[in-house]
């Protein structure tokens, strides 16, 4: 039985488990656990149920997004990391599952190497938040909750 409050999930792709200890000048000093803890606090204040998933493996990310569909997750924050720029398979999964999602990046992908400027998933995202470090997730959560709230009223 589904609870009445929004159930959202944060999906993180490869190498994001190293956040806080890889290229800190680009990705920031906070670890993924610290970013998730801050998000959890924000979610509690917003009365949203938030859970987290991280994997370095493309197929596992696909399986998790499919599970989100079967368990009726209302919305996603998605940082596919390098798979953003390469994975038609994950694009197909997000297309098939049709769960509203915000695309997140810690860094500003448009100010970096050219190959990072292309994302397979942006065209089907509600929007993209890129370049605010750990706060990208925070702004993404606020945008997603706002969007789902407005949709519920219409
Ligand atoms: C990233 C940007 C990607 O280009 C990169 O491959 C990552 C992280 C970000 O959050 O800034 O691993 O998605």
Boltz pocket constraint, residues with backbone or C-beta under 6 A from the ligand:
constraints:
  - pocket:
      binder: B
      contacts: [[A, 14], [A, 15], [A, 16], [A, 79], [A, 80], [A, 81], [A, 82], [A, 83], [A, 84], [A, 104], [A, 105], [A, 106], [A, 107], [A, 108], [A, 109], [A, 116]]
      max_distance: 6.0
